[in-house]
Amino acid sequence: ITFRLMQIPEAEGKGEILPPTIQKIIKGYNKYLRPFFDNGPVSVGMSLDIASIDTISEINMDYTATIFLRQRWTDERLCFNGNKSLSLDGRLVEMLWVPDTFIVDSKKSFLHDITVENRLIRIYPNGTVLYALRITTTVACSMDLTKYPMDKQTCTLQLESWGYNINDVMFYWTRGNDSVRGLDALRLAQYTVEDHFTSVSEAVYETGRYPKLVFHFELKRNILYFILETYVPSILLVVLSWVSFWISQSSVPARICIGVTTVLTMTTLMMGARTSLPNANCFIKAIDVYLGICFSFIFGALLEYAVAHFCTLHRLSSKELQKVGQTWELKDLKDVDLCLELKLQLMSNPVSSESVTKNPLTSKVMKRLFCIFDCFHVKNPYHIDNYARFSFPLSFIIINVFYWVYYLYF
């Protein structure tokens, strides 16, 4: 039997007109006292249907979801004779006792009210009450972005009693882990729901211990979008920077243009990758590490040409040396190294040569410095590009292997 309430505005002074069965149930009912007021706590069972998860924001660290919250409890004062439940107008809730359940980490929530408030009250003959609500809520979710975009986030939806402690109210999930439904049918833009489960606990505050129900769900980010949007372009930029290794060192404008262009493009890509993330955070994210690696290789390619060009000019200037001193003669200017040049300059200065001869300690120090300079000198600057053609791709591949293995499996 379904009854519909007819309400006359109180401004007209006529109050509410209720069917006889409802009037009999409500007669003498005190909504300010909970069920079983003197006989232990009342048990409230809960279940959820997740209608949608609209947004998941890394910037605000929260998610917005629309849920159907259903609560069941038994109120012995609402028992009646019959074999069918009574589905009542949701506005009747103002006349009954209902649990003071709230969402713990909710930033903002609202109850849908189109075309009427989306509330359901159903009373069974044994006094069981079903109270259902349709709510849209934005709930905080603490996220660990160190592995972004290969991260997994675990968010929760926590339900607690605001004023009734565990001596007055006990919460439980009506069907255990099956109490939450709807996640399997959800299709999220960036995430896949990998797992979900429920738990029962207690919240401890200064005012007492309160019942708590927690729904946990694990979200795994879909990385394909980031591979196409960020990783592939950054890899192509690194490969583009290697093109300069096959361009002649005498083509200064061409090599400088490639180096500067790739550096600026990589900088723009790094700035764009951070627009969808919090500006101020302490996370060093996986995508930041990768973009930093790519930027280092691109900048390294530009520095490689600077070093090669400098060594080439230095080698050409050394050819101008014809003969220095009485015992030094240059036979092959192509193999002149920095150590030899420093020795020649030393011998060409009689004052310096004489001071070194008189001071053995200074002579030993100078010999060591010559050896050190000689170790860092490249005899043929044109071989620098040959080394770079092999070392840059090989090192980039090795670093990529370590990067992906670490962030995907550890």
KETOR-541934 format. One record per residue (C-alpha): x, y, z; residue number from 1. Coordinates in steps of 0.001 Angstrom, whole numbers. Layout:
<recs>
c1=X	c2=Y	c3=Z	resi=NUM $
...
</recs>
This chain:
<recs>
c1=0	c2=0	c3=0	resi=1 $
c1=1477	c2=3339	c3=-1025	resi=2 $
c1=262	c2=6522	c3=599	resi=3 $
c1=786	c2=9978	c3=-737	resi=4 $
c1=905	c2=12910	c3=1641	resi=5 $
c1=-1249	c2=15923	c3=997	resi=6 $
c1=175	c2=19039	c3=2596	resi=7 $
c1=-1674	c2=22275	c3=3169	resi=8 $
c1=618	c2=25246	c3=3825	resi=9 $
c1=950	c2=26003	c3=7494	resi=10 $
c1=468	c2=29646	c3=6640	resi=11 $
c1=-3208	c2=28792	c3=6123	resi=12 $
c1=-3261	c2=27289	c3=9609	resi=13 $
c1=-4533	c2=23853	c3=8632	resi=14 $
c1=-1284	c2=21868	c3=9136	resi=15 $
c1=-859	c2=18444	c3=7583	resi=16 $
c1=-3472	c2=15837	c3=6738	resi=17 $
c1=-2114	c2=12265	c3=7045	resi=18 $
c1=-3776	c2=8947	c3=6170	resi=19 $
c1=-5168	c2=7053	c3=9187	resi=20 $
c1=-2484	c2=4341	c3=9087	resi=21 $
c1=301	c2=6896	c3=9209	resi=22 $
c1=-1453	c2=8850	c3=11917	resi=23 $
c1=-1660	c2=5676	c3=13997	resi=24 $
c1=2054	c2=4993	c3=13547	resi=25 $
c1=3138	c2=8550	c3=14272	resi=26 $
c1=804	c2=9002	c3=17252	resi=27 $
c1=2917	c2=9384	c3=20361	resi=28 $
c1=6148	c2=9145	c3=18328	resi=29 $
c1=9051	c2=11271	c3=19559	resi=30 $
c1=11533	c2=11915	c3=16768	resi=31 $
c1=14055	c2=13367	c3=19215	resi=32 $
c1=14657	c2=9973	c3=20855	resi=33 $
c1=16510	c2=7254	c3=19025	resi=34 $
c1=15134	c2=3715	c3=18747	resi=35 $
c1=15899	c2=1376	c3=21686	resi=36 $
c1=16705	c2=4409	c3=23778	resi=37 $
c1=17053	c2=2352	c3=26965	resi=38 $
c1=18026	c2=-1004	c3=25417	resi=39 $
c1=21494	c2=-581	c3=23897	resi=40 $
c1=22651	c2=944	c3=20612	resi=41 $
c1=20647	c2=898	c3=17410	resi=42 $
c1=22311	c2=-865	c3=14474	resi=43 $
c1=22337	c2=1014	c3=11185	resi=44 $
c1=23223	c2=-894	c3=8013	resi=45 $
c1=24496	c2=986	c3=4988	resi=46 $
c1=25005	c2=377	c3=1305	resi=47 $
c1=26150	c2=2567	c3=-1586	resi=48 $
c1=25573	c2=2790	c3=-5300	resi=49 $
c1=28197	c2=4857	c3=-7124	resi=50 $
c1=26285	c2=6577	c3=-9925	resi=51 $
c1=29304	c2=8451	c3=-11290	resi=52 $
c1=32734	c2=9798	c3=-10463	resi=53 $
c1=32730	c2=13082	c3=-12328	resi=54 $
c1=36211	c2=14497	c3=-11721	resi=55 $
c1=39442	c2=13454	c3=-10037	resi=56 $
c1=41653	c2=16482	c3=-9435	resi=57 $
c1=45376	c2=16224	c3=-8686	resi=58 $
c1=45528	c2=19985	c3=-8192	resi=59 $
c1=42899	c2=20060	c3=-5442	resi=60 $
c1=43585	c2=16521	c3=-4227	resi=61 $
c1=39933	c2=15473	c3=-4325	resi=62 $
c1=37273	c2=13683	c3=-6355	resi=63 $
c1=33615	c2=14425	c3=-7041	resi=64 $
c1=31091	c2=11592	c3=-7030	resi=65 $
c1=27343	c2=11128	c3=-7147	resi=66 $
c1=26162	c2=8360	c3=-4816	resi=67 $
c1=22984	c2=6704	c3=-3635	resi=68 $
c1=23303	c2=6278	c3=127	resi=69 $
c1=20913	c2=3759	c3=1705	resi=70 $
c1=20530	c2=3326	c3=5474	resi=71 $
c1=18513	c2=655	c3=7248	resi=72 $
c1=17614	c2=371	c3=10921	resi=73 $
c1=14804	c2=-978	c3=13041	resi=74 $
c1=12541	c2=1311	c3=15061	resi=75 $
c1=10192	c2=-703	c3=17274	resi=76 $
c1=7857	c2=2277	c3=17548	resi=77 $
c1=7009	c2=2058	c3=13827	resi=78 $
c1=5697	c2=-1539	c3=13790	resi=79 $
c1=2257	c2=-2018	c3=12226	resi=80 $
c1=-12	c2=-4840	c3=11111	resi=81 $
c1=258	c2=-5842	c3=7491	resi=82 $
c1=2390	c2=-7700	c3=5007	resi=83 $
c1=3456	c2=-4881	c3=2705	resi=84 $
c1=5836	c2=-1990	c3=3155	resi=85 $
c1=4791	c2=1628	c3=3191	resi=86 $
c1=6565	c2=3874	c3=687	resi=87 $
c1=6148	c2=7389	c3=1951	resi=88 $
c1=6812	c2=10855	c3=649	resi=89 $
c1=10355	c2=11907	c3=1393	resi=90 $
c1=9115	c2=14941	c3=3287	resi=91 $
c1=7882	c2=12626	c3=6021	resi=92 $
c1=11466	c2=12284	c3=7157	resi=93 $
c1=10954	c2=15495	c3=9106	resi=94 $
c1=8658	c2=13552	c3=11418	resi=95 $
c1=10926	c2=10540	c3=12038	resi=96 $
c1=14219	c2=9858	c3=13754	resi=97 $
c1=17047	c2=9310	c3=11260	resi=98 $
c1=20774	c2=8706	c3=11814	resi=99 $
c1=23011	c2=11785	c3=11798	resi=100 $
c1=25402	c2=10306	c3=9218	resi=101 $
c1=27935	c2=12578	c3=7527	resi=102 $
c1=30784	c2=12208	c3=5031	resi=103 $
c1=34032	c2=12855	c3=6896	resi=104 $
c1=36330	c2=14309	c3=4238	resi=105 $
c1=33647	c2=16076	c3=2262	resi=106 $
c1=34573	c2=19561	c3=1053	resi=107 $
c1=31115	c2=20322	c3=-270	resi=108 $
c1=27994	c2=18247	c3=-785	resi=109 $
c1=24409	c2=18755	c3=-1813	resi=110 $
c1=21210	c2=16753	c3=-1933	resi=111 $
c1=19509	c2=16675	c3=-5319	resi=112 $
c1=16127	c2=18353	c3=-5265	resi=113 $
c1=14842	c2=18182	c3=-8854	resi=114 $
c1=11935	c2=17762	c3=-9209	resi=115 $
c1=11618	c2=17120	c3=-5484	resi=116 $
c1=14238	c2=16277	c3=-2859	resi=117 $
c1=15703	c2=12909	c3=-3811	resi=118 $
c1=14886	c2=11130	c3=-571	resi=119 $
c1=13112	c2=7857	c3=42	resi=120 $
c1=11406	c2=6598	c3=3219	resi=121 $
c1=10085	c2=3049	c3=3322	resi=122 $
c1=8698	c2=1419	c3=6483	resi=123 $
c1=8270	c2=-2354	c3=6852	resi=124 $
c1=5741	c2=-4065	c3=9173	resi=125 $
c1=8483	c2=-5151	c3=11619	resi=126 $
c1=9574	c2=-1543	c3=12110	resi=127 $
c1=12525	c2=-1629	c3=9694	resi=128 $
c1=13117	c2=1726	c3=8029	resi=129 $
c1=14863	c2=2253	c3=4684	resi=130 $
c1=16151	c2=5768	c3=4183	resi=131 $
c1=17807	c2=6547	c3=805	resi=132 $
c1=19456	c2=9736	c3=-443	resi=133 $
c1=20982	c2=10887	c3=-3714	resi=134 $
c1=24048	c2=13001	c3=-2939	resi=135 $
c1=26782	c2=14660	c3=-4971	resi=136 $
c1=29892	c2=15232	c3=-2884	resi=137 $
c1=33448	c2=16436	c3=-3354	resi=138 $
c1=35710	c2=14404	c3=-1093	resi=139 $
c1=39361	c2=14993	c3=-248	resi=140 $
c1=41797	c2=12312	c3=-1362	resi=141 $
c1=45432	c2=12454	c3=-319	resi=142 $
c1=47522	c2=11519	c3=-3359	resi=143 $
c1=51124	c2=10407	c3=-3695	resi=144 $
c1=52338	c2=11763	c3=-7046	resi=145 $
c1=55941	c2=10583	c3=-6898	resi=146 $
c1=55249	c2=8024	c3=-9657	resi=147 $
c1=52986	c2=10262	c3=-11734	resi=148 $
c1=51834	c2=9353	c3=-14390	resi=149 $
c1=52505	c2=5691	c3=-13534	resi=150 $
c1=50874	c2=6086	c3=-10137	resi=151 $
c1=48120	c2=4316	c3=-8278	resi=152 $
c1=45906	c2=6258	c3=-5903	resi=153 $
c1=43804	c2=4860	c3=-3070	resi=154 $
c1=40877	c2=7085	c3=-2145	resi=155 $
c1=38279	c2=6578	c3=557	resi=156 $
c1=34706	c2=7505	c3=1361	resi=157 $
c1=34230	c2=7623	c3=5143	resi=158 $
c1=30852	c2=7667	c3=6854	resi=159 $
c1=30530	c2=8576	c3=10541	resi=160 $
c1=27887	c2=9483	c3=13072	resi=161 $
c1=28064	c2=13117	c3=14057	resi=162 $
c1=26541	c2=13119	c3=17515	resi=163 $
c1=25782	c2=9505	c3=18515	resi=164 $
c1=28746	c2=7547	c3=19841	resi=165 $
c1=29189	c2=3772	c3=19819	resi=166 $
c1=26987	c2=3464	c3=22907	resi=167 $
c1=24054	c2=4848	c3=20929	resi=168 $
c1=24605	c2=3802	c3=17294	resi=169 $
c1=26502	c2=1019	c3=15549	resi=170 $
c1=27251	c2=1090	c3=11808	resi=171 $
c1=27732	c2=-1960	c3=9593	resi=172 $
c1=27848	c2=-2754	c3=5881	resi=173 $
c1=24699	c2=-4620	c3=4897	resi=174 $
c1=26441	c2=-6991	c3=2447	resi=175 $
c1=30134	c2=-6663	c3=3272	resi=176 $
c1=32242	c2=-5795	c3=223	resi=177 $
c1=29165	c2=-6164	c3=-1990	resi=178 $
c1=27551	c2=-3241	c3=-187	resi=179 $
c1=29092	c2=-865	c3=-2731	resi=180 $
c1=28049	c2=-1253	c3=-6317	resi=181 $
c1=28369	c2=625	c3=-9572	resi=182 $
c1=32173	c2=880	c3=-9843	resi=183 $
c1=32415	c2=-1922	c3=-12392	resi=184 $
c1=30259	c2=34	c3=-14834	resi=185 $
c1=32189	c2=3311	c3=-14492	resi=186 $
c1=34342	c2=4583	c3=-17350	resi=187 $
c1=36811	c2=7205	c3=-16167	resi=188 $
c1=38911	c2=9440	c3=-18427	resi=189 $
c1=42365	c2=8836	c3=-16951	resi=190 $
c1=41836	c2=6041	c3=-14454	resi=191 $
c1=40829	c2=2426	c3=-14137	resi=192 $
c1=39292	c2=1119	c3=-10921	resi=193 $
c1=41518	c2=-1811	c3=-10001	resi=194 $
c1=40145	c2=-2822	c3=-6616	resi=195 $
c1=37713	c2=-1775	c3=-3931	resi=196 $
c1=36742	c2=-3033	c3=-481	resi=197 $
c1=34961	c2=-1946	c3=2679	resi=198 $
c1=35993	c2=-1800	c3=6324	resi=199 $
c1=34460	c2=-1024	c3=9703	resi=200 $
c1=36273	c2=991	c3=12331	resi=201 $
c1=35823	c2=3620	c3=15008	resi=202 $
c1=36658	c2=7306	c3=15052	resi=203 $
c1=38204	c2=8533	c3=18297	resi=204 $
c1=37728	c2=12161	c3=19246	resi=205 $
c1=37907	c2=14150	c3=22440	resi=206 $
c1=34142	c2=13766	c3=22842	resi=207 $
c1=34158	c2=9968	c3=22544	resi=208 $
c1=34300	c2=7039	c3=20144	resi=209 $
c1=32059	c2=7120	c3=17115	resi=210 $
c1=31127	c2=4443	c3=14549	resi=211 $
c1=32815	c2=4673	c3=11152	resi=212 $
c1=32406	c2=2904	c3=7843	resi=213 $
c1=35127	c2=3235	c3=5200	resi=214 $
c1=34938	c2=2444	c3=1521	resi=215 $
c1=38349	c2=2092	c3=-163	resi=216 $
c1=38892	c2=2091	c3=-3925	resi=217 $
c1=42158	c2=1939	c3=-5861	resi=218 $
c1=42629	c2=3921	c3=-9056	resi=219 $
c1=45308	c2=3188	c3=-11637	resi=220 $
c1=46175	c2=5955	c3=-14079	resi=221 $
c1=46087	c2=5175	c3=-17793	resi=222 $
c1=49544	c2=6049	c3=-19115	resi=223 $
c1=48807	c2=5878	c3=-22865	resi=224 $
c1=47721	c2=9522	c3=-23004	resi=225 $
c1=50960	c2=10690	c3=-21381	resi=226 $
c1=53072	c2=8505	c3=-23656	resi=227 $
c1=51552	c2=10162	c3=-26721	resi=228 $
c1=51407	c2=13642	c3=-25215	resi=229 $
c1=54741	c2=13916	c3=-23383	resi=230 $
c1=57071	c2=10921	c3=-23573	resi=231 $
c1=57128	c2=10417	c3=-27348	resi=232 $
c1=57657	c2=14142	c3=-28159	resi=233 $
c1=60475	c2=14399	c3=-25608	resi=234 $
c1=62196	c2=11298	c3=-27042	resi=235 $
c1=61909	c2=12717	c3=-30561	resi=236 $
c1=63456	c2=15989	c3=-29403	resi=237 $
c1=66405	c2=14114	c3=-27927	resi=238 $
c1=66880	c2=12196	c3=-31176	resi=239 $
c1=66619	c2=15461	c3=-33122	resi=240 $
c1=69429	c2=16960	c3=-31033	resi=241 $
c1=71677	c2=14074	c3=-32130	resi=242 $
c1=71353	c2=15115	c3=-35788	resi=243 $
c1=73963	c2=17791	c3=-35152	resi=244 $
c1=76602	c2=15076	c3=-34623	resi=245 $
c1=76434	c2=14304	c3=-38358	resi=246 $
c1=76734	c2=17932	c3=-39428	resi=247 $
c1=80157	c2=19355	c3=-40171	resi=248 $
c1=81744	c2=21330	c3=-37362	resi=249 $
c1=82323	c2=24172	c3=-39772	resi=250 $
c1=78545	c2=24613	c3=-40195	resi=251 $
c1=78213	c2=26741	c3=-37107	resi=252 $
c1=74733	c2=28265	c3=-37801	resi=253 $
c1=73160	c2=24888	c3=-38563	resi=254 $
c1=74430	c2=23177	c3=-35422	resi=255 $
c1=73692	c2=26127	c3=-33153	resi=256 $
c1=70185	c2=26412	c3=-34595	resi=257 $
c1=69409	c2=22745	c3=-33898	resi=258 $
c1=70802	c2=22942	c3=-30369	resi=259 $
c1=69001	c2=26132	c3=-29345	resi=260 $
c1=65708	c2=25100	c3=-30970	resi=261 $
c1=65602	c2=21724	c3=-29230	resi=262 $
c1=66490	c2=23281	c3=-25864	resi=263 $
c1=63715	c2=25882	c3=-26131	resi=264 $
c1=61168	c2=23315	c3=-27341	resi=265 $
c1=62038	c2=20982	c3=-24483	resi=266 $
c1=61650	c2=23841	c3=-22016	resi=267 $
c1=58176	c2=24574	c3=-23374	resi=268 $
c1=57250	c2=20886	c3=-23133	resi=269 $
c1=58391	c2=20768	c3=-19502	resi=270 $
c1=56316	c2=23827	c3=-18616	resi=271 $
c1=53240	c2=22392	c3=-20321	resi=272 $
c1=53553	c2=19102	c3=-18461	resi=273 $
c1=53281	c2=20926	c3=-15128	resi=274 $
c1=50143	c2=22930	c3=-15881	resi=275 $
c1=47834	c2=20100	c3=-14785	resi=276 $
c1=49641	c2=19576	c3=-11478	resi=277 $
c1=49935	c2=21552	c3=-8244	resi=278 $
c1=52320	c2=24468	c3=-8615	resi=279 $
c1=53687	c2=24174	c3=-5091	resi=280 $
c1=54338	c2=20631	c3=-3908	resi=281 $
c1=57192	c2=18592	c3=-2578	resi=282 $
c1=56788	c2=15761	c3=-5055	resi=283 $
c1=59514	c2=14947	c3=-7562	resi=284 $
c1=57335	c2=13142	c3=-10046	resi=285 $
c1=58362	c2=10441	c3=-12485	resi=286 $
c1=57490	c2=12637	c3=-15438	resi=287 $
c1=59687	c2=15430	c3=-14024	resi=288 $
c1=62593	c2=13001	c3=-13776	resi=289 $
c1=62149	c2=11874	c3=-17376	resi=290 $
c1=61820	c2=15386	c3=-18746	resi=291 $
c1=64908	c2=16359	c3=-16761	resi=292 $
c1=66834	c2=13467	c3=-18305	resi=293 $
c1=65746	c2=14462	c3=-21811	resi=294 $
c1=66623	c2=18097	c3=-21180	resi=295 $
c1=70074	c2=17065	c3=-19937	resi=296 $
c1=70764	c2=15070	c3=-23108	resi=297 $
c1=69578	c2=17901	c3=-25349	resi=298 $
c1=71621	c2=20472	c3=-23476	resi=299 $
c1=74558	c2=18054	c3=-23473	resi=300 $
c1=74393	c2=17825	c3=-27261	resi=301 $
c1=74652	c2=21620	c3=-27450	resi=302 $
c1=77612	c2=21643	c3=-25076	resi=303 $
c1=79258	c2=18874	c3=-27105	resi=304 $
c1=79425	c2=21118	c3=-30139	resi=305 $
c1=80739	c2=24013	c3=-28026	resi=306 $
c1=83577	c2=21809	c3=-26757	resi=307 $
c1=84300	c2=20352	c3=-30196	resi=308 $
c1=84354	c2=23783	c3=-31803	resi=309 $
c1=86641	c2=25172	c3=-29119	resi=310 $
c1=89065	c2=22265	c3=-29492	resi=311 $
c1=89061	c2=22734	c3=-33256	resi=312 $
c1=89965	c2=26419	c3=-32976	resi=313 $
c1=92594	c2=25597	c3=-30370	resi=314 $
c1=94108	c2=22975	c3=-32670	resi=315 $
c1=94280	c2=25399	c3=-35574	resi=316 $
c1=96009	c2=28046	c3=-33461	resi=317 $
c1=98651	c2=25534	c3=-32367	resi=318 $
c1=99726	c2=25082	c3=-35980	resi=319 $
c1=101131	c2=28588	c3=-35946	resi=320 $
c1=103884	c2=27516	c3=-33614	resi=321 $
c1=107011	c2=26918	c3=-35681	resi=322 $
c1=109845	c2=26521	c3=-33235	resi=323 $
c1=110273	c2=27398	c3=-29577	resi=324 $
c1=113555	c2=27152	c3=-27707	resi=325 $
c1=116686	c2=25442	c3=-28942	resi=326 $
c1=115825	c2=21808	c3=-28245	resi=327 $
c1=112112	c2=21798	c3=-29221	resi=328 $
c1=110964	c2=21310	c3=-32784	resi=329 $
c1=107461	c2=20531	c3=-33947	resi=330 $
c1=107424	c2=17865	c3=-36656	resi=331 $
c1=103728	c2=16989	c3=-36717	resi=332 $
c1=101403	c2=19812	c3=-35813	resi=333 $
c1=98380	c2=17483	c3=-36098	resi=334 $
c1=99420	c2=15649	c3=-32941	resi=335 $
c1=100254	c2=18673	c3=-30792	resi=336 $
c1=98574	c2=18305	c3=-27419	resi=337 $
c1=97928	c2=20699	c3=-24607	resi=338 $
c1=100691	c2=19263	c3=-22430	resi=339 $
c1=103292	c2=19905	c3=-25120	resi=340 $
c1=102051	c2=23424	c3=-25687	resi=341 $
c1=102308	c2=24268	c3=-22013	resi=342 $
c1=105860	c2=22909	c3=-22008	resi=343 $
c1=106726	c2=24999	c3=-25047	resi=344 $
c1=105339	c2=28131	c3=-23450	resi=345 $
c1=107306	c2=27380	c3=-20327	resi=346 $
c1=110552	c2=26944	c3=-22265	resi=347 $
c1=109937	c2=30079	c3=-24330	resi=348 $
c1=109962	c2=32174	c3=-21145	resi=349 $
c1=113552	c2=32226	c3=-19788	resi=350 $
c1=112493	c2=33670	c3=-16463	resi=351 $
c1=109916	c2=30998	c3=-15843	resi=352 $
c1=112277	c2=28254	c3=-17046	resi=353 $
c1=115055	c2=29432	c3=-14781	resi=354 $
c1=112741	c2=29649	c3=-11750	resi=355 $
c1=111465	c2=26138	c3=-12340	resi=356 $
c1=115064	c2=24824	c3=-12602	resi=357 $
c1=116065	c2=26480	c3=-9356	resi=358 $
c1=112991	c2=25158	c3=-7537	resi=359 $
c1=112640	c2=21346	c3=-7796	resi=360 $
c1=109351	c2=21388	c3=-5887	resi=361 $
c1=107859	c2=23733	c3=-8464	resi=362 $
c1=109134	c2=21493	c3=-11224	resi=363 $
c1=107325	c2=18465	c3=-9788	resi=364 $
c1=104083	c2=20401	c3=-9405	resi=365 $
c1=104268	c2=21621	c3=-12979	resi=366 $
c1=104895	c2=18095	c3=-14251	resi=367 $
c1=101809	c2=16854	c3=-12425	resi=368 $
c1=99735	c2=19691	c3=-13854	resi=369 $
c1=101012	c2=18866	c3=-17339	resi=370 $
c1=99914	c2=15268	c3=-16898	resi=371 $
c1=96476	c2=16313	c3=-15668	resi=372 $
c1=95971	c2=18665	c3=-18612	resi=373 $
c1=97172	c2=15979	c3=-20965	resi=374 $
c1=94524	c2=13516	c3=-19694	resi=375 $
c1=91651	c2=15864	c3=-20562	resi=376 $
c1=92954	c2=16840	c3=-23961	resi=377 $
c1=91518	c2=15409	c3=-27177	resi=378 $
c1=94232	c2=15054	c3=-29799	resi=379 $
c1=91855	c2=15160	c3=-32737	resi=380 $
c1=88748	c2=17332	c3=-32107	resi=381 $
c1=86964	c2=15783	c3=-35068	resi=382 $
c1=86758	c2=12510	c3=-33147	resi=383 $
c1=84469	c2=14131	c3=-30542	resi=384 $
c1=81473	c2=13840	c3=-32893	resi=385 $
c1=82344	c2=10204	c3=-33563	resi=386 $
c1=82362	c2=9459	c3=-29840	resi=387 $
c1=79084	c2=11378	c3=-29340	resi=388 $
c1=77305	c2=9428	c3=-32097	resi=389 $
c1=77863	c2=6251	c3=-30114	resi=390 $
c1=77870	c2=7360	c3=-26486	resi=391 $
c1=74762	c2=9588	c3=-26465	resi=392 $
c1=72264	c2=6999	c3=-27878	resi=393 $
c1=73756	c2=4159	c3=-25840	resi=394 $
c1=73620	c2=6039	c3=-22547	resi=395 $
c1=70079	c2=7276	c3=-23303	resi=396 $
c1=68879	c2=3710	c3=-23926	resi=397 $
c1=70498	c2=2432	c3=-20732	resi=398 $
c1=68962	c2=5220	c3=-18642	resi=399 $
c1=65552	c2=4539	c3=-20206	resi=400 $
c1=65750	c2=877	c3=-19253	resi=401 $
c1=66512	c2=1739	c3=-15626	resi=402 $
c1=63820	c2=4422	c3=-15581	resi=403 $
c1=60966	c2=2283	c3=-16848	resi=404 $
c1=61936	c2=-773	c3=-14818	resi=405 $
c1=62120	c2=1259	c3=-11616	resi=406 $
c1=58843	c2=3169	c3=-11988	resi=407 $
c1=56807	c2=294	c3=-13374	resi=408 $
c1=57934	c2=-2510	c3=-11077	resi=409 $
c1=59210	c2=-898	c3=-7874	resi=410 $
</recs>
